[in-house]
Amino acid sequence: MLERFLTQTRFVSHDDFMQNYEVRIPEHFNFAYDVIDAWAEEAPYKRAMLWTNERGEERTFSFLDLKEYTDRTASYFQSIGIGKGDVVMLILKRRYEWWFSILALHKLGAIVVPATHLLRKHDIEYRCNAADIHTIVACGDDDIVRNVEAARLHCPTLKNLVSIGEIIPDGWEDFHRGITHAAPFVRPAKNACTDTMLMYFTSGTTGEPKMVCHDFTYPLGHIITACYWHNLSEDSLHLTLSDTGWGKAAWGKLYGQWIAGATIFVYDYEGRFPPANILRTIERYRITSFCAPPTVFRFLIKEDIGSYDISSLRYCTVAGEALNPNVFAEWYRLTGIRLMEGYGQTETTLSIGTYPWCTPKPGSMGVRGPQYHVEIMDGEGHLLGADEEGEIVIRTGESKPLGLFKEYYRDAKLTALANRNGWYHTGDIAYRDRDGYFWFVGRTDDVIKSSGYRIGPFEVESALMRHPAVLECAITGVPDEIRGQVVKATIVLADAYRDKASSALVKEIQAYAKEVTAPYKYPRVVEFVDELPKTISGKIKHYEIRQKK
């Protein structure tokens, strides 16, 4: 499959990769037809997905299965009035119907809005009215139904509600009945590559979520993600630990993985996924590749890993937050597997990564790849050299790089602000060392300036996370008459220390910070809390902590 899209598929060095990686984009590319249906013709019985859930149910889908189910789903969606350009929101957790639905909507040229089941009435209402949602396809769970029903009266563009569950509320369509009785699928007119295919609502530090639009070429931008960061092949069984409501699902549970011909492993569960269950799942199903946020690995290294046979695991990648070097070292000690870090945003595909031919530097995001021209820029628009902190920017030039978002929907001002003077501005602060490795510092609005020093929250968070008393922490700046700002640590204590919160523990943590990082970075203010405020995507709301009096 790769040969259809790449002029060269194997690379022996990073120089080879940078010089010879080139993607051929078909005139009317559509992932559902040009990858899924193409696999169904080329290797119909090749395993595409292994789906399981916490009740012990298992389903295996071949590429031929996916073609047949997505054709039936597309035909059913046509019958309820969904067509090209219609906006459809999917609230489907990790149910296999999500893959049927998103691929079917691609076939129709509709616009897909993946959404988390954690949305409440206000969230659903805002999304429906901001994007003119035409249809919602959702699990029939009580909480989801209750929130959708509460919002629907205030959503005038909403035409259909579709349930995939056993519960079919009054006024809702029955998904499984619909696809069972669907007429033969009639393929509509071809889409243009520039048509909008996918829209994500992504949380910012302030205000309502932005609407990030991607066009039909976006899946091709994830070839690098799957083939040269996850390092997948046709015999890989890959698990990315993400709900389908987040952009990470597109990164690790859909596009690049199936272009590579790998099998996607899905474990459908409610609530938390205990670390022991992750290890047990890897052992039972012989998973070969695993991607998760660093926080997950932080919990895994506290388990008795030696009591599980995870010898099938060959490759591990991390993204979503910066990686603490001590987590890297401990995972490597326990498993012999290096964690390969990567960086990107909802607006991009993988833009910086640690590739198989690169030696990882623990804590570094990796190096730039051939798809994006990544630089570090100061506030005046000047490109910076080695070891100079600035904003991560991506060169746009005359045309949009493959994988970069199309626009912020209905917000030309915000789109222009992010894309100015030939560069896309990520809003993330980093520096690049003399070997070309990028190191995350923080967001543009999170960097702390104290006595002339620029202090990145992650540096201090990473240091404090090594202390056994600290389960979670957030670093923010608070005003100070002398220093301008000082560092504040808002800390959730580990269970063993919950009853030991005291001024003595504050001094112990402060002294520890001075030992493991530059003394000027230590938190002069420490507050213990029961939990940290977070967005529905799990990101810490630093701005909310800053605003707290």
GIPE-V165187 format. One record per residue. N is the residue number from 1. D_CENTER is the distance of its C-alpha to the mean C-alpha in Angstrom with 2 decimals. Layout:
[[N;D_CENTER] [N;D_CENTER]]
This chain:
[[1;24.48] [2;23.17] [3;26.67] [4;26.40] [5;23.85] [6;24.45] [7;27.80] [8;27.20] [9;24.93] [10;25.94] [11;25.99] [12;28.03] [13;26.96] [14;24.65] [15;27.51] [16;27.80] [17;24.10] [18;24.34] [19;27.62] [20;27.29] [21;23.78] [22;24.24] [23;22.65] [24;25.13] [25;23.95] [26;26.16] [27;27.92] [28;26.39] [29;23.21] [30;21.69] [31;19.21] [32;20.84] [33;24.28] [34;23.89] [35;21.71] [36;22.01] [37;25.62] [38;26.48] [39;25.49] [40;27.51] [41;30.46] [42;30.13] [43;29.26] [44;29.46] [45;29.48] [46;26.74] [47;24.30] [48;20.96] [49;19.48] [50;20.70] [51;19.91] [52;21.25] [53;21.40] [54;22.89] [55;26.23] [56;26.67] [57;26.30] [58;25.16] [59;24.73] [60;24.58] [61;23.92] [62;25.27] [63;24.43] [64;27.69] [65;26.66] [66;23.51] [67;25.73] [68;28.28] [69;26.04] [70;24.09] [71;27.48] [72;28.84] [73;25.90] [74;26.17] [75;29.92] [76;29.55] [77;27.22] [78;29.84] [79;32.51] [80;31.04] [81;30.80] [82;27.29] [83;27.51] [84;26.19] [85;24.40] [86;24.26] [87;21.15] [88;20.01] [89;17.64] [90;16.36] [91;16.25] [92;16.42] [93;14.47] [94;14.51] [95;17.88] [96;18.73] [97;19.94] [98;16.45] [99;16.69] [100;20.28] [101;19.51] [102;16.74] [103;18.80] [104;21.95] [105;20.79] [106;19.95] [107;23.50] [108;24.92] [109;23.29] [110;21.90] [111;18.87] [112;16.10] [113;14.38] [114;11.92] [115;12.52] [116;12.41] [117;15.81] [118;16.02] [119;17.16] [120;20.78] [121;23.64] [122;23.10] [123;19.40] [124;20.38] [125;23.45] [126;21.78] [127;19.27] [128;22.17] [129;24.44] [130;22.15] [131;21.10] [132;24.22] [133;22.58] [134;25.04] [135;23.95] [136;21.81] [137;21.22] [138;20.60] [139;21.40] [140;24.95] [141;24.22] [142;26.54] [143;24.08] [144;22.14] [145;25.48] [146;26.99] [147;24.41] [148;24.41] [149;28.20] [150;28.49] [151;26.56] [152;28.06] [153;31.42] [154;29.91] [155;27.90] [156;30.58] [157;28.52] [158;27.31] [159;29.41] [160;28.07] [161;26.55] [162;25.76] [163;25.47] [164;24.44] [165;25.94] [166;29.49] [167;30.02] [168;30.77] [169;31.68] [170;34.44] [171;33.41] [172;30.32] [173;30.12] [174;30.01] [175;27.25] [176;28.85] [177;32.29] [178;31.14] [179;29.72] [180;32.72] [181;35.19] [182;33.36] [183;35.60] [184;35.07] [185;32.18] [186;33.37] [187;30.95] [188;30.78] [189;31.23] [190;28.82] [191;25.98] [192;25.83] [193;22.97] [194;22.66] [195;22.37] [196;19.35] [197;17.34] [198;14.11] [199;13.55] [200;10.79] [201;12.19] [202;10.40] [203;12.22] [204;14.40] [205;16.90] [206;19.62] [207;20.49] [208;18.90] [209;15.37] [210;15.30] [211;15.11] [212;13.18] [213;14.96] [214;14.42] [215;17.48] [216;18.43] [217;18.05] [218;14.25] [219;14.01] [220;16.44] [221;14.27] [222;12.10] [223;15.36] [224;14.88] [225;11.42] [226;13.13] [227;16.74] [228;16.95] [229;14.11] [230;13.67] [231;17.36] [232;17.76] [233;21.03] [234;22.76] [235;23.67] [236;20.26] [237;18.98] [238;15.27] [239;13.31] [240;9.58] [241;9.65] [242;7.51] [243;9.31] [244;9.57] [245;9.44] [246;5.77] [247;4.21] [248;2.45] [249;6.21] [250;7.37] [251;6.30] [252;7.99] [253;10.20] [254;11.96] [255;12.91] [256;13.43] [257;14.34] [258;17.09] [259;18.29] [260;18.86] [261;20.70] [262;18.92] [263;18.96] [264;15.84] [265;16.49] [266;15.59] [267;16.90] [268;17.38] [269;18.32] [270;19.05] [271;18.46] [272;17.53] [273;17.24] [274;19.97] [275;19.62] [276;22.83] [277;21.53] [278;18.68] [279;21.45] [280;23.75] [281;21.41] [282;20.90] [283;24.69] [284;25.66] [285;23.66] [286;23.82] [287;20.16] [288;20.04] [289;16.47] [290;13.89] [291;10.42] [292;9.42] [293;9.14] [294;12.65] [295;13.82] [296;13.99] [297;16.09] [298;18.13] [299;19.23] [300;19.78] [301;22.20] [302;24.30] [303;24.98] [304;27.94] [305;26.01] [306;29.38] [307;30.27] [308;27.64] [309;27.96] [310;24.59] [311;26.40] [312;24.55] [313;21.40] [314;21.51] [315;18.23] [316;15.40] [317;12.38] [318;10.43] [319;7.67] [320;6.31] [321;10.05] [322;13.22] [323;15.01] [324;18.44] [325;21.05] [326;22.90] [327;20.05] [328;19.94] [329;23.72] [330;24.11] [331;21.69] [332;23.56] [333;26.84] [334;26.13] [335;24.67] [336;25.55] [337;21.96] [338;20.39] [339;16.79] [340;15.42] [341;13.09] [342;10.93] [343;9.82] [344;8.37] [345;7.44] [346;6.88] [347;10.45] [348;10.25] [349;9.43] [350;10.06] [351;12.88] [352;14.07] [353;14.20] [354;16.63] [355;18.14] [356;20.65] [357;23.60] [358;22.42] [359;23.60] [360;20.82] [361;21.82] [362;20.50] [363;18.53] [364;18.05] [365;14.87] [366;17.13] [367;18.87] [368;18.40] [369;18.37] [370;20.60] [371;18.33] [372;18.16] [373;21.04] [374;19.52] [375;21.99] [376;22.64] [377;24.64] [378;26.79] [379;27.47] [380;30.38] [381;28.50] [382;29.81] [383;27.89] [384;28.06] [385;29.09] [386;28.26] [387;27.58] [388;27.49] [389;24.77] [390;23.41] [391;20.53] [392;18.13] [393;19.16] [394;18.79] [395;22.03] [396;22.32] [397;26.09] [398;27.65] [399;24.71] [400;20.95] [401;19.32] [402;17.67] [403;13.97] [404;14.47] [405;14.31] [406;17.70] [407;18.30] [408;17.68] [409;19.45] [410;22.98] [411;22.63] [412;24.45] [413;25.14] [414;21.59] [415;20.75] [416;23.84] [417;23.06] [418;19.76] [419;21.54] [420;24.94] [421;27.55] [422;25.69] [423;22.52] [424;19.06] [425;18.67] [426;15.28] [427;16.85] [428;15.82] [429;18.83] [430;19.38] [431;22.29] [432;23.01] [433;25.58] [434;28.51] [435;26.87] [436;24.06] [437;21.34] [438;19.10] [439;18.94] [440;16.78] [441;19.13] [442;17.50] [443;17.03] [444;20.11] [445;21.16] [446;20.62] [447;22.88] [448;26.12] [449;29.47] [450;32.24] [451;35.70] [452;34.51] [453;31.63] [454;27.97] [455;25.99] [456;22.25] [457;20.95] [458;18.85] [459;22.08] [460;23.87] [461;21.16] [462;20.92] [463;24.71] [464;25.15] [465;22.69] [466;25.23] [467;27.89] [468;28.44] [469;28.92] [470;25.45] [471;22.77] [472;20.48] [473;21.32] [474;20.57] [475;22.57] [476;23.95] [477;27.10] [478;30.14] [479;33.20] [480;36.14] [481;39.51] [482;40.14] [483;36.83] [484;35.06] [485;32.13] [486;31.75] [487;28.85] [488;28.11] [489;26.30] [490;25.28] [491;25.16] [492;24.60] [493;27.11] [494;26.85] [495;29.02] [496;31.91] [497;32.19] [498;31.83] [499;35.62] [500;36.11] [501;34.69] [502;37.45] [503;38.51] [504;39.17] [505;35.56] [506;34.47] [507;36.84] [508;35.67] [509;32.01] [510;33.17] [511;35.38] [512;32.64] [513;30.38] [514;33.31] [515;33.68] [516;30.19] [517;29.35] [518;31.54] [519;33.85] [520;33.23] [521;29.64] [522;30.72] [523;30.11] [524;33.43] [525;32.24] [526;30.76] [527;29.99] [528;29.29] [529;27.40] [530;26.55] [531;22.90] [532;20.59] [533;19.55] [534;15.85] [535;13.89] [536;13.01] [537;9.33] [538;11.09] [539;11.44] [540;15.10] [541;17.20] [542;19.22] [543;21.11] [544;22.36] [545;23.64] [546;25.30] [547;27.01] [548;28.38] [549;32.07]]
